């Protein structure tokens, strides 16, 4: 059972407990146990998210090290669609590779959702690549929405089966916009 499923199950049990015809003292006992269980599940969820953020930061550092000669990076991070993890990875690029334009994707298979985030430094914007246009070009493939500004943008959509197509489209778009510089 996943953490999300466990959390839903505990909430459902709490709701069902309200309508059960048992002595009040028994309900109070069961509520206390469910509350403790919910706290344990929430702590597990928090630890899982922290682990995903750390994984994203480490992966970003690896990508930065491997792509020092390019000014554009398009990658998929396996962080279950956690935007906080993608944001942490973006911060690594901003501090360690400030002249690199980045578009990161992540998919949450359970929620059937792809999330993408882009950041483009001003020096790259002046060459023709804008974050909002970049994310908008892939939003069609992922079947969702996109928004942002020229320096940073994000999008999401339900078409997880199109993630590889979206990655290729993002790479082509950046190449065209920058005139094959990357």
C-alpha positions, 0 to 999 in steps of 0.5 A, spaced: 500 500 500 502 506 498 503 512 502 497 516 499 493 510 499 494 509 506 492 516 508 486 515 504 484 509 508 485 512 514 481 518 513 475 513 510 476 509 517 475 516 521 469 518 517 466 511 517 467 511 525 462 517 526 456 513 523 458 506 527 453 505 533 458 503 538 459 506 545 462 513 545 468 511 549 470 506 544 469 511 538 474 515 542 479 510 543 479 508 536 479 515 534 485 516 538 489 510 534 487 512 528 490 519 529 496 516 531 496 512 525 495 518 521 500 521 524 505 516 522 503 516 515 504 523 514 511 522 517 512 517 512 509 521 507 514 527 509 520 523 509 518 520 502 518 527 499 524 530 503 528 524 500 525 525 493 527 533 494 534 530 495 534 525 489 532 531 485 538 536 488 543 530 487 541 529 480 541 536 478 548 536 480 550 530 476 547 533 470 550 540 471 557 536 471 556 532 465 553 538 461 558 544 462 559 545 455 551 546 453 547 552 455 540 548 454 538 542 458 532 538 458 531 532 462 526 528 466 527 527 473 524 521 477 521 525 483 513 522 482 511 529 480 513 533 486 514 540 484 518 542 490 523 537 488 523 540 481 524 547 484 530 544 488 533 542 482 532 548 479 535 552 484 541 548 483 542 550 476 541 557 478 546 557 483 551 552 479 550 553 472 547 560 472 547 561 464 544 554 462 537 554 460 533 548 463 526 544 462 525 539 467 519 534 467 517 529 472 511 524 472 506 522 477 504 515 475 499 514 480 495 521 479 496 521 471 500 527 471 506 530 468 509 536 471 514 541 467 518 547 470 523 551 466 528 557 467 531 561 462 537 566 464 536 573 461 543 572 457 539 566 453 532 570 453 536 575 449 538 570 444 531 568 443 529 562 448 523 564 453 521 560 458 513 561 457 514 559 450 518 553 451 513 550 456 507 552 452 510 548 446 510 542 450 504 543 454 500 541 447 503 534 448 502 533 455 495 535 454 495 541 460 496 548 461 502 552 462 504 559 464 509 563 467 514 569 464 520 569 460 525 567 465 521 562 469 515 558 467 511 551 469 506 546 466 502 540 467 498 535 464 495 528 464 498 525 458 504 521 461 504 517 455 507 523 451 513 524 456 518 522 451 515 526 445 514 532 450 522 532 451 524 531 444 519 537 442 522 541 448 529 539 445 527 541 438 524 548 440 530 550 444 535 548 438 530 552 433 529 558 438 537 559 439 539 557 432 542 551 433 547 554 438 546 549 444 
